[in-house]
């Protein structure tokens, strides 16, 4: 400030306080005695002076930073050559073609699907429905085809052996006794 590099307008009292505190390195009590001002007034003037200097230095720093930033360029928006509806329609056609191609490859990989067909006539189907509309989307039609179990695949029973059933009954009875 005193060399003129910071062009800030300070009052004579603020300049005197800056001289005492900054150049002479006095504490506030000695500045108070030399200027014959109360301590709170000395601190208030010092605070105002520091705020002015700080705001000037901050403005200078902001100008320097702003000078280094790139300038904002105006962007001109032009319409696309293809409209939104046309673009969506084209993308939908491409997706449909891709799905059909995938479906055809899957169907060709499965081979002959006739082996999975349900063998029944209209009379069997009518007998299953009994003239009523089905309540669910699944309809079971009894097959006339009988499958004989082969000797290689043993039949598996869903029932447990009698011994294991007795054992589990004993366990549950024991738990009831322990809980009581």
C-alpha positions in Angstrom: 0.0 0.0 0.0 2.7 2.5 1.0 4.8 1.9 -2.1 1.7 2.6 -4.3 1.3 -0.9 -5.8 -2.1 -1.4 -4.3 -4.4 1.5 -5.3 -6.8 1.5 -2.4 -8.2 4.6 -0.8 -7.7 4.4 3.0 -8.4 7.0 5.6 -5.5 8.6 7.5 -6.4 6.7 10.6 -6.4 3.4 8.7 -3.1 4.2 7.2 -1.6 5.1 10.6 -2.9 1.8 12.0 -1.3 -0.1 9.1 2.0 1.7 9.7 2.0 0.9 13.4 0.9 -2.8 13.0 2.7 -3.6 9.8 5.9 -1.6 9.6 6.6 -0.9 13.3 5.2 -4.3 14.4 3.4 -2.9 17.4 0.6 -4.7 19.2 -2.8 -3.3 19.5 -2.3 -1.9 23.0 0.7 0.1 22.0 -1.2 1.4 18.9 -4.0 2.4 21.2 -1.6 4.5 23.3 0.2 6.2 20.4 -3.0 7.2 18.5 -5.1 8.0 21.6 -8.0 5.8 20.3 -9.9 3.0 22.2 -9.0 -0.6 21.4 -12.3 -1.5 19.7 -12.0 1.5 17.4 -8.4 0.6 16.5 -9.5 -2.9 15.7 -12.5 -1.7 13.7 -10.4 0.6 11.5 -7.8 -2.1 11.0 -10.5 -4.6 10.0 -11.9 -2.1 7.4 -8.5 -1.4 6.0 -7.8 -5.1 5.6 -11.1 -5.8 3.9 -10.5 -3.0 1.3 -7.0 -4.4 0.6 -8.3 -8.0 0.4 -11.2 -7.1 -1.9 -8.8 -5.3 -4.3 -6.3 -8.2 -4.3 -9.0 -10.7 -4.9 -10.4 -8.8 -7.8 -6.9 -8.6 -9.4 -6.5 -12.4 -8.9 -9.9 -13.1 -10.5 -9.0 -10.9 -13.5 -5.8 -12.8 -14.0 -7.6 -16.2 -13.8 -10.3 -15.0 -16.1 -7.8 -13.9 -18.7 -6.3 -17.5 -18.8 -9.8 -19.2 -19.3 -10.9 -20.0 -22.8 -13.5 -17.7 -24.3 -17.0 -19.0 -24.7 -17.9 -19.6 -28.3 -21.4 -19.4 -29.7 -22.7 -22.7 -30.8 -25.0 -22.9 -33.7 -27.5 -25.6 -33.7 -28.5 -27.1 -37.0 -31.3 -29.6 -37.6 -30.3 -33.2 -38.4 -30.6 -34.6 -41.9 -32.8 -37.5 -40.5 -35.9 -36.8 -38.5 -36.6 -38.4 -35.1 -39.5 -40.5 -36.4 -37.5 -41.7 -39.4 -34.6 -42.6 -37.2 -36.8 -44.5 -34.8 -38.5 -46.3 -37.6 -35.2 -47.3 -39.2 -33.8 -48.5 -35.8 -37.1 -50.5 -35.2 -36.7 -52.2 -38.6 -33.1 -53.1 -37.9 -34.0 -54.6 -34.5 -36.9 -56.6 -35.9 -34.6 -58.0 -38.7 -32.0 -58.9 -36.1 -34.6 -60.7 -33.8 -36.0 -62.6 -36.8 -32.4 -63.8 -37.8 -31.8 -64.9 -34.2 -35.1 -66.7 -34.0 -34.4 -68.5 -37.3 -31.0 -69.7 -36.1 -32.5 -70.9 -32.8 -35.3 -72.8 -34.7 -32.8 -74.4 -37.1 -30.6 -75.4 -34.1 -33.6 -77.2 -32.5 -34.2 -79.4 -35.5 -37.4 -81.3 -36.0 -40.1 -80.0 -33.6 -42.7 -82.6 -34.6 -41.4 -84.9 -31.9 -42.7 -82.4 -29.3 -46.2 -82.0 -30.8 -49.2 -83.1 -28.7 -51.0 -86.0 -30.4 -54.7 -85.6 -29.9 -57.8 -84.9 -32.0 -60.5 -82.4 -31.6 -62.7 -84.8 -29.7 -60.1 -85.4 -27.0 -59.6 -81.6 -26.6 -63.4 -81.0 -26.3 -63.7 -83.8 -23.8 -60.9 -82.1 -21.7 -62.7 -78.7 -21.8 -66.2 -80.2 -21.2 -67.6 -77.3 -23.2 -66.3 -74.7 -20.6 -63.7 -72.1 -21.1 -60.5 -72.9 -19.2 -59.8 -70.8 -16.1 -56.1 -70.9 -16.5 -53.8 -70.7 -19.5 -52.6 -74.3 -19.1 -54.8 -77.1 -20.4 -53.9 -80.8 -19.8 -55.0 -83.3 -22.5 -54.6 -87.0 -21.6 -52.2 -88.7 -23.9 -52.9 -92.0 -25.6 -49.2 -92.7 -25.9 -48.0 -95.1 -23.2 -44.4 -94.9 -22.1 -42.8 -98.1 -20.7 -40.1 -97.6 -18.2 -36.8 -98.8 -19.5 -34.6 -101.2 -17.5 -31.7 -98.7 -17.6 -33.6 -95.9 -15.8 -34.8 -97.1 -12.4 -38.0 -95.7 -11.0 -37.5 -93.2 -8.2 -40.1 -93.0 -5.5 -40.8 -89.7 -3.9 -41.7 -91.4 -0.6 -39.2 -92.0 2.1 -38.6 -95.4 3.5 -40.7 -96.3 6.5 -37.7 -96.4 8.9 -36.8 -92.8 8.1 -40.4 -91.7 8.6 -40.5 -93.3 12.0 -37.2 -91.7 12.9 -38.4 -88.2 12.0 -41.6 -88.8 14.0 -39.5 -89.7 17.0 -37.4 -86.5 16.6 -40.5 -84.3 16.4 -42.0 -85.9 19.5 -38.7 -85.4 21.4 -38.7 -81.7 20.4 -42.2 -81.3 21.7 -41.3 -82.8 25.0 -38.1 -80.6 25.3 -40.1 -77.4 24.5 -42.8 -78.2 27.1 
